[in-house]
């Protein structure tokens, strides 16, 4: 069923569209709007940015997280979006205080002349970028986690106090100097707290960044039973950089599906892939999430897709996962 | 920032390109912003279709539209500019699908971006760290290039976490006399600009 333009497309549908899960007719409809409809294009943009931010902040979970990792991150351009969001988040984390707004006018921490204070503000970001490089050393520091917990509690208390004072200022006479002064003091405390916790927050984010990959090359399966290839997955591996060697390259695109050998259930599939031919041998490469794999036997089904869209099973690759 | 990215196909004359920008603007003068926005949408469209080089296909689409407009003496009637761009993009995509020869391209003949797209492989950890450092430097630079009002808005918009962020956005929207929805669209546009700038400066566009 195509969508009607009047019907508001909900978040779930947008998510399915970005993950390539919608039926073709609906996908085409949204393709068109994404280019030709200003309102829809803006909404899709906002939704996509929010989803990327949620991933960077570790707020995605379950099936959405799995789809994000396996489908959304399969494109270099989209990985760049994630990298941008990570950089931007690190910068945002370095902001010493939320925007300070008082009745009757705005008082930003950096004042209206941001340019005058840009260097120290951005130098913070530079310092944090260096922390990003060395922060892995801090990730498992239990003491740091305890401190973070304490900081979070303190911040929540300050924010609540700030909110209360702000509400009181709005309800009372703006000249209530005592309340305004207390509000200013709470904001200063919040700023100090943010300063001390910003670097720690960035280091903490590092613990959720996927950085461990294992490369795995599979040759076409021969009759007569050569030894079953084994994929050794060290603890903490987050992705498998998979390369399949092909017997030939007869299709414009291919798809790979991962199945458990015992139950034949599809656990994951790639997007459309193009084979690369070099020196008369063709290979397909993709990334597979490691968290799907347990110590057991699996099968990868390779399907070729004709230009007409017709799919055909090309080959199967069986392998065993070993977790040391 | 807009001027830096306006690139004309050599086969299109400067006059025809100006005519194309004017047609895309549809009666207003966006100073090339409409062109950049359309290109960004087309790149995202081809990227969602898992095309190997979405930037090239977006440029091919825009060049075709510009050439067609030149042939039609500056007027394509009956279809809005954005709609016409989408229809052309659809044809470019269908041709791309038919073009089996692309799959025969060897890795060594591809640009780094294309090779990465074909391999579908993310960079390894040390490259990621290097990229982060470079990205951070580019981000600082691009932020400094934004108009002060845009810079303040984007930094304020993304400040805070969860509840405090939502409250912060509400306050920001009130201060700027915008609805929260309009604010989010405005922030997203600035973010897109920033993102394009970072891509250019880090040589990833």
Interface residues (C-beta under 8 A of the other chain):
Chain A: X18 X20 X31 X32 X34 X35 X36 X37 X38 X41 X42 X43 X45 X46 X49 X53 X57 X73 X74 X75 X76 X77 X78 X79 X80 X81 X83 X84 X86 X87 X88 X89 X90 X91 X92 X95 X98 X99 X101 X106 X108 X114 X115 X118 X122 X125 X126 X128 X129 X130 X132 X133 X159 X163 X209 X211 X212 X213 X239 X241 X249 X252 X253 X270 X271 X272 X273 X274 X275 X276 X277 X278 X285 X286 X287 X307
Chain B: X38 X41 X42 X43 X44 X45 X47 X48 X50 X52 X54 X80 X82 X83 X85 X86 X89 X90 X97 X98 X100 X102 X103 X104 X105 X106 X107 X108 X113 X116 X117 X118 X119 X120 X121 X122 X124 X125 X128 X129 X131 X132 X133 X135 X136 X137 X139 X140 X143 X144 X148 X151 X152 X155 X156 X158 X159 X160 X161 X163 X164 X167 X168 X171 X172 X175 X184 X185 X188 X189 X191 X192 X194 X195 X198 X199 X204
